[in-house]
Amino acid sequence: MKYLGLLIFLVGVVSLLVASFGANHFLLLWVDNWGRSIGWVLRVGITIAGYVLYYLHRHDD
């Protein structure tokens, strides 16, 4: 679960960076289907969820 959380966190961070520079990848455009502000909320939520998952399982092997 630690690595899954890290992967989700990294995907969220990359999504935030790509969206902030305005160069959206076609795989990440589905997030903006419900509007730009909801897209940002989803990106931040994915990033936080990945970090929480990583943090909770950081001592697992």
N, C-alpha and C positions, 0 to 999 in steps of 0.2 A: 504494500500500500504506500510505502514511503516513495518509491519510484514513480508510481502512478500520480501521486500528489505533486511530485516535482515536475513531471511531464505536463500535467494540467496547469500548474503555475507558470511554467515556461511558455506554453502555448498562449496563455492569457497575457503575459508580458509582451510577447511578440505581437499579438493582436492589438494591444494598446499602442505599441510603438508604430506599427504599420498604419493604424487608423489616425494617429496624431500627425503623421507626415502626409496623410491624404492619399497614399498609394495602397488602396485596398486590393487584396488578393481575392480572386474569384471564390475561393473556398471560405473566405471570411465575410463575404458580402451578405450571407444569409442573416447575419446578426442585425443588419440594418433594415430588414424587411418591415419591422414594426415602428420604424422611425429612428432618427439619429440619436435622440436622447435615450431611448430604450436600448439601443445598440451599445451605448457607452455603459449603461447600467449592467447589461449582460456581460460585457467584457470585464468590467471591474469585479462582478460577482464570480465569474469563472476564475479570475486571478486569485481572489480571496479564498474561494473554496479549495483551490489547489494548494495554497499556502497552509490553510488550516489542516487539510489532510496530511500534508507533509509534516507539519509541526506535531500533530498528534502521534504520528508513527515514526518520528525521527530516530528513535533508538532501536527500532526493529532491524533485524539482520536480513 
